Amino acid sequence: MNRFDPLETIKEILWFLAVTAIAFGWMFLMMLIISFVAASVVKITIPVMLVTAVCFTVAVDIVAVIRRITKKRKEREIQRMLRE
């Protein structure tokens, strides 16, 4: 039950990278839309958009890692309870 599964680990890493890429693309697209809509009010440059998108992506990644850790801990706790 607690065996290391390399295929599962590779899938988790690829899923994490996909979520990261999607989050970055989404954040950057939202920054582009905001800059076009608010062009007369706020001047947002491409470097600022990239930094903002990276910051939001890192926040999404941190949440994803915390959720994964919590899930693994719950699974281990269930396995421990079943063994007792």
N, C-alpha and C positions, 0 to 999 in steps of 0.2 A: 504493500500500500504506500509506503514512504520511499519507494524506489526512485532513483534518478532516471528520468525518461528524457534522453537527448532530443528526440523529435518534439516532445511537448515543450521543452525549453526553447527550441528554435522557433516554434510557432508563437510562443509568448513574446519573444524578442521581435519577431516580424510584425506581430500585431501592435506592439508598443511603438515601433517605428512608423507603422501606417497611421496610428492615432496621432503621433507627433506631426507627421507630414500634413495630415488633414487639418489639424488644429492650426498649424502655421499658415496654411493656405487660406483657411477661413478667416483668421484674424487679419491677415494682410488684405484680403478682399474687402473686409469690413472697413479697414482703414482707408482703402482707396475710395469706397463709396462715400464715407464720411467726408473725405477731402473734396470730392466732387460736389457734394451737396452743400457743404459749408465753405465753398471756395471764397466767397466774398467776406466771410467773417473770420475764418481761421486759415492760416497758411500752414499746411502740413507738408513737409518735404519727404521724399522717398527714404532717406536714412532714418528719419524719425519714425516713419511707418514700419520699417524693418525692425528697429529696436523695440518698438511697442509690440509688434507681432511676436518677436522672440520672447519678450517678457511674459506675454499672455500664454504662449506655448509652453514655456517653462512652468508656469502655474498649473496648466492642464496636466503636464507630465507629473508634477509633484502629487496632484490629486490622484492620478492613475496609479502611481507607485504606492501611495498610502492605502488605496482601496485594495490593491493586490496583496499587500502585506497583511491587511486585516483579514482578507479572505483566506490566506494561507494559515494564519493563526487559528481561525475558526475551524478549518479543516483538521489541523493538528490536534486541537482540543477535542473534536469529535472522535478522532482516531484514538486518542488517549482514553477517552471515556469508554469507548467500545472494547478496548483491551482490558479494562478493569473489571 
